[in-house]
């Protein structure tokens, strides 16, 4: 059996045929997910100490080397 034939057979075994897709029962979520989405979207963002330290390092480097501003701006 060649590699192409083996790959074709593995794909046929792994994927259902188009006729069987309609017969598959789609699982419904156990609860309504929309309230959780709204709650998470409205939640206040948490800024970690690592985020603040990276911002401070960037600010200090830009104060020491102002010519690097355009280099940083270009890559953002």
N, C-alpha and C positions, 0 to 999 in steps of 0.2 A: 504494500500500500504506500503510495507516495505521500509526501507531506501535505500537498493540496487536498488529496482525498481524505486524509486523516483530519485535517482542519475542518473540512466541509462536514464530515460526520460528527465531529465534536460540537460544531455549531448547531447542527440539526438536533442533537441530543439535548443541548443546553437551552435552546430557545423553543417555545411552543409554536406550533404551526398557526397560521392566521385564523383558521377555523376554531381553534381551541381558545383563542384569546377572549372571544365573546362569552364562552362558558365559564371563564374564571370569575369567581365571586370576588368583587372588589371589597376589601375590608374597610369598614367605616371607622372613623375615629371614635374613641371611647367617650369623648366629651367635646363640647364646643370649644374650639381653639381661638376664636376671635377675641374674647375678653382677655385672654393672656397676651395676645399680640398688642392690643390697645394699651394694656397695663405696662408692658415692656417698652412700648414706644413713648409713653408719657413719663417713664421713670427718669429720674435725674441721673446724669452721667457721673460715673465714678472716675476721678483722676487719681492715678496711683503715684506713689513716690518716685517710681522709675520714670514715669512720664514727665514729672516735674524736673527731675534731675537731667534728663536728656534735653529738655527745653532750656534749662539753665546753662548747660554745657555749650549748646549751640549759641546762646546769647553771649556768653563770655568769649567764645572763639571769634564771633563776629565783631565784638568790641576790640579784640586784639588784632584781628586781620580783616579790616573792613573791605578790602578788595575781594575777599572770598564771597561777599554777598551775592554777586551776580552768578558765580559758580553754583552756589546753593540754590538760588532762585531758578536757574536753568534746569536743575535736576529735580526740582519739586514739580 
